[in-house]
Amino acid sequence: MNIEEYSYLWTTQKEEYALVNTDCGYGIVNKKKQTVLLISDEELAAGVIQKMMKEGNKIYENILDAYADV
């Protein structure tokens, strides 16, 4: 897979997707649908998370705050 396949996370659907800081690192969540996006390739996931941070996606300290901010 290519990181550009996930570009919707920081472009067209940026307001829906956010990062949540967990004990295991950052997780990607869809605030509107209240779901978590899992990327099985750890290297790809790290790249996607870094890109989301660089592009200014919101970051929350817990998932409940993310889901409440719709």
C-alpha positions as CSV (number, residue, x, y, z in Angstrom):
1,M,0.0,0.0,0.0
2,N,0.9,3.6,-0.5
3,I,0.5,6.5,1.9
4,E,-1.3,8.5,-0.7
5,E,-4.2,5.9,-0.5
6,Y,-4.9,7.5,2.9
7,S,-4.7,11.1,1.8
8,Y,-8.4,11.6,2.4
9,L,-7.5,11.5,6.2
10,W,-5.7,14.9,5.9
11,T,-7.5,16.4,2.9
12,T,-11.1,15.8,2.0
13,Q,-12.2,14.2,5.3
14,K,-9.8,15.9,7.6
15,E,-12.5,17.2,9.9
16,E,-13.8,13.7,10.5
17,Y,-10.5,12.0,11.3
18,A,-8.4,12.7,14.3
19,L,-5.6,11.2,16.3
20,V,-6.0,9.9,19.9
21,N,-3.0,9.6,22.1
22,T,-3.0,6.1,23.8
23,D,-0.6,4.1,26.0
24,C,0.4,2.3,22.8
25,G,0.9,5.4,20.6
26,Y,-1.5,7.3,18.4
27,G,-4.7,5.8,17.0
28,I,-6.7,7.1,14.1
29,V,-10.4,7.7,14.7
30,N,-13.4,8.8,12.7
31,K,-15.1,11.2,15.1
32,K,-18.4,11.3,13.1
33,K,-18.9,7.5,12.8
34,Q,-17.2,6.8,16.1
35,T,-14.9,4.2,14.6
36,V,-11.2,3.4,14.7
37,L,-9.1,3.0,11.6
38,L,-6.6,0.1,11.8
39,I,-3.6,-0.1,9.4
40,S,-2.0,-3.5,9.7
41,D,1.4,-2.4,8.2
42,E,3.1,-0.7,11.1
43,E,5.5,1.3,8.9
44,L,2.7,2.6,6.8
45,A,0.6,3.4,9.9
46,A,3.5,5.4,11.3
47,G,3.8,7.4,8.1
48,V,0.1,8.1,7.9
49,I,0.1,9.3,11.5
50,Q,3.1,11.5,10.9
51,K,1.4,13.0,7.9
52,M,-1.8,13.7,9.8
53,M,0.2,15.5,12.5
54,K,2.1,17.5,9.9
55,E,-1.2,18.5,8.2
56,G,-2.8,19.6,11.5
57,N,-5.4,16.9,12.2
58,K,-6.7,17.3,15.7
59,I,-5.1,15.3,18.5
60,Y,-7.0,14.2,21.6
61,E,-5.9,12.7,24.9
62,N,-8.8,10.2,25.0
63,I,-11.3,8.8,22.6
64,L,-14.3,10.1,24.4
65,D,-13.2,13.7,23.8
66,A,-12.7,12.9,20.1
67,Y,-16.1,11.4,19.8
68,A,-17.7,14.3,21.7
69,D,-16.2,16.9,19.3
70,V,-18.4,16.4,16.3
